[in-house]
């Protein structure tokens, strides 16, 4: 007779079908991103999207807001709200575009540059660690799948407008 306690078996995962199984993973990814982003806000002082904005501006000093919105695949008005918050916190500087005074260029302030460094506690670092455990060909395929899903979802929303 053994004194060991019986172990609970993990329930057999439900098979939802090809599409719903995939969507379940996408939803779980979205939830994990949001949860980690909220944790980042309390520990690092920025949400994951805010940090992404800072990191891109850091890589492309003088970038135009419209180009940044294209890279992030967000509406310029959505980005404008985020930029105003970051500018209000003294992390982003807007300067007039020397070629077109109606436009602005973005750069990081000294305080913003402080955030533009690798950090182990960010969404970015977690994704980098995860991607390092997967063959590059799989990452490329996953990117293509996600890009195809984005294109399909965007074409539906454009058709509905």
PyMOL commands that set and color helices and strands:
alter all, ss='L'
color gray80, all
select helices_A, chain A and resi 18-43+48-59+65-72+76-88+110-115+123-132+136-160
alter helices_A, ss='H'
color red, helices_A
select strands_A, chain A and resi 92-96+104-108
alter strands_A, ss='S'
color yellow, strands_A
deselect
rebuild
show_as cartoon
